Amino acid sequence: MVLSLGSALNAKLLMASQHRKYRGFATERLVADYLSSVWEFASVGRGKGKDIQNVPFDCEVKARAGFQPKAVLAQIKARTVTSGELGFAVLRLNGQGEDVREYAAIIRFEDLLELLKIKYAHVDIQPTEADIERCSGCGSYMIRRCSTCQPTTTDVQPAILVRKSITDSTIDQ
């Protein structure tokens, strides 16, 4: 069988597009696996809709060279306006390997503001650069106290002092 220049070029383009397609599928699996460390049943969705299923938000996964941020933001907004979920896209940029922690994310600024209010609304003064520190426990940036590892650094002694006895249903103090 003799291939013409046109058919060889088509075959090469088809192989390249298949590679991008499989890279996209692999990226979805990587993101779902990463999210499953918090949401145990996170999995890849197929068809129209959310790329990651069984999570309380709408996560779109992109692993393509021709990324168009405006189109992705419009796609997320169209889906989340009816669901009411927080929507964002996870981006695997060209040259990035399989370390999901290094992937980028894109979110509508309006949605980001809501998240910032949840995390930082307790701050009663306008912070300066000098107020921002790294938490010695988890490494997150913080202002005065770490909201990330706060539950693990809370004094649990009062909770230990009062415990319910399993055998006689009394309370030890």
C-alpha positions as CSV (number, residue, x, y, z in Angstrom):
1,M,0.0,0.0,0.0
2,V,1.4,3.4,-1.0
3,L,0.6,6.4,1.1
4,S,0.4,9.8,-0.5
5,L,1.8,12.8,1.3
6,G,-1.7,13.9,2.2
7,S,-2.6,10.6,3.9
8,A,0.7,10.4,5.7
9,L,0.1,13.9,7.1
10,N,-3.4,13.0,8.1
11,A,-2.2,9.9,9.9
12,K,0.4,12.0,11.8
13,L,-2.2,14.6,12.7
14,L,-4.6,11.8,13.9
15,M,-1.8,10.3,16.1
16,A,-1.1,13.7,17.6
17,S,-4.7,14.4,18.3
18,Q,-5.1,10.9,19.9
19,H,-2.1,11.6,22.1
20,R,-3.7,14.9,23.3
21,K,-7.0,13.1,23.9
22,Y,-5.4,10.4,26.0
23,R,-3.3,13.0,27.9
24,G,-6.6,14.7,28.7
25,F,-8.2,11.4,30.0
26,A,-5.0,10.7,32.1
27,T,-5.2,14.3,33.5
28,E,-8.8,13.8,34.6
29,R,-7.8,10.5,36.3
30,L,-4.9,12.3,38.1
31,V,-7.1,15.1,39.3
32,A,-9.9,12.7,40.5
33,D,-7.3,10.6,42.4
34,Y,-5.9,13.7,44.0
35,L,-9.3,15.0,45.1
36,S,-10.2,11.5,46.4
37,S,-7.8,12.2,49.3
38,V,-10.5,14.5,50.6
39,W,-13.7,13.4,48.8
40,E,-13.3,9.6,48.9
41,F,-15.6,8.9,45.9
42,A,-14.3,11.5,43.5
43,S,-14.2,10.0,40.0
44,V,-14.0,10.9,36.4
45,G,-17.3,11.9,34.7
46,R,-17.9,11.1,31.1
47,G,-20.1,13.0,28.6
48,K,-21.5,16.5,29.2
49,G,-21.2,18.1,32.5
50,K,-18.7,17.9,35.3
51,D,-15.4,16.3,34.6
52,I,-15.1,15.2,38.2
53,Q,-18.1,13.5,39.8
54,N,-19.0,12.9,43.5
55,V,-17.5,16.2,44.7
56,P,-19.5,19.3,46.0
57,F,-18.2,21.6,43.2
58,D,-17.9,21.7,39.5
59,C,-14.4,20.9,38.3
60,E,-13.5,21.2,34.7
61,V,-10.2,19.6,33.7
62,K,-8.1,21.0,30.8
63,A,-4.9,19.6,29.3
64,R,-4.7,21.2,26.0
65,A,-2.3,23.5,24.1
66,G,-5.0,25.8,22.7
67,F,-6.5,26.8,26.1
68,Q,-9.0,29.7,25.9
69,P,-9.6,31.1,29.4
70,K,-12.7,33.2,28.4
71,A,-14.4,30.2,26.8
72,V,-13.7,28.0,29.9
73,L,-15.0,30.7,32.3
74,A,-18.2,31.0,30.2
75,Q,-18.5,27.2,30.2
76,I,-18.2,27.0,34.0
77,K,-20.6,29.9,34.5
78,A,-23.2,28.3,32.3
79,R,-23.1,25.1,34.2
80,T,-22.9,26.5,37.7
81,V,-25.6,29.2,37.3
82,T,-28.2,26.4,37.5
83,S,-26.4,24.0,39.9
84,G,-25.3,26.7,42.3
85,E,-22.0,24.9,42.8
86,L,-18.6,26.6,42.9
87,G,-17.0,26.1,39.5
88,F,-13.3,26.2,38.5
89,A,-11.0,24.6,36.0
90,V,-7.8,22.7,36.7
91,L,-5.1,23.2,34.0
92,R,-2.3,20.9,33.1
93,L,0.1,23.1,31.2
94,N,2.4,21.9,28.5
95,G,5.6,20.6,30.0
96,Q,4.0,19.7,33.3
97,G,4.3,16.1,34.4
98,E,1.9,14.2,36.6
99,D,2.3,16.1,39.9
100,V,-1.2,17.4,40.2
101,R,-0.2,19.8,43.0
102,E,1.7,21.8,40.5
103,Y,-1.3,22.3,38.1
104,A,-2.9,25.7,37.8
105,A,-6.5,26.5,38.5
106,I,-8.7,29.2,37.0
107,I,-11.8,30.5,38.8
108,R,-14.1,33.4,38.2
109,F,-13.1,36.4,40.3
110,E,-16.6,36.7,41.8
111,D,-16.3,33.1,43.0
112,L,-12.8,33.6,44.4
113,L,-14.0,36.6,46.4
114,E,-16.6,34.4,48.2
115,L,-13.9,32.0,49.1
116,L,-11.6,34.8,50.3
117,K,-14.4,36.1,52.5
118,I,-14.8,32.6,54.1
119,K,-11.1,32.3,54.9
120,Y,-10.2,35.9,55.8
121,A,-13.4,37.7,56.9
122,H,-12.3,37.3,60.5
123,V,-9.3,39.6,60.0
124,D,-10.4,42.9,61.6
125,I,-7.6,45.1,60.3
126,Q,-6.1,45.8,56.9
127,P,-3.1,43.5,56.8
128,T,0.3,44.6,55.5
129,E,3.1,42.6,54.0
130,A,4.6,42.4,57.5
131,D,1.4,40.7,58.9
132,I,1.6,37.8,56.5
133,E,3.6,34.8,57.8
134,R,4.1,31.1,57.1
135,C,2.5,28.7,59.5
136,S,5.2,26.5,61.2
137,G,2.7,23.6,61.3
138,C,1.5,23.3,57.7
139,G,3.4,25.9,55.7
140,S,0.3,27.9,54.6
141,Y,0.4,31.6,54.5
142,M,-1.5,33.1,57.4
143,I,-2.4,36.4,59.1
144,R,-2.0,36.0,62.9
145,R,-3.5,32.4,63.0
146,C,-3.6,29.6,60.6
147,S,-7.0,28.7,59.3
148,T,-5.7,25.6,57.6
149,C,-4.3,23.7,60.5
150,Q,-6.3,25.5,63.3
151,P,-8.4,22.4,64.1
152,T,-5.2,20.3,64.7
153,T,-3.6,22.9,66.9
154,T,-6.7,23.6,69.1
155,D,-6.4,22.7,72.8
156,V,-8.1,19.4,73.1
157,Q,-7.5,19.0,76.8
158,P,-11.1,20.0,77.8
159,A,-12.4,17.4,75.4
160,I,-10.2,14.7,76.9
161,L,-11.3,15.5,80.5
162,V,-14.9,14.8,79.7
163,R,-15.4,11.5,78.0
164,K,-18.3,9.1,78.0
165,S,-17.7,5.7,79.5
166,I,-18.7,2.9,77.1
167,T,-19.4,0.3,79.7
168,D,-21.7,2.1,82.1
169,S,-22.9,5.2,80.2
170,T,-21.6,7.6,82.9
171,I,-19.4,10.6,82.3
172,D,-15.9,10.7,83.8
173,Q,-14.6,14.1,84.9
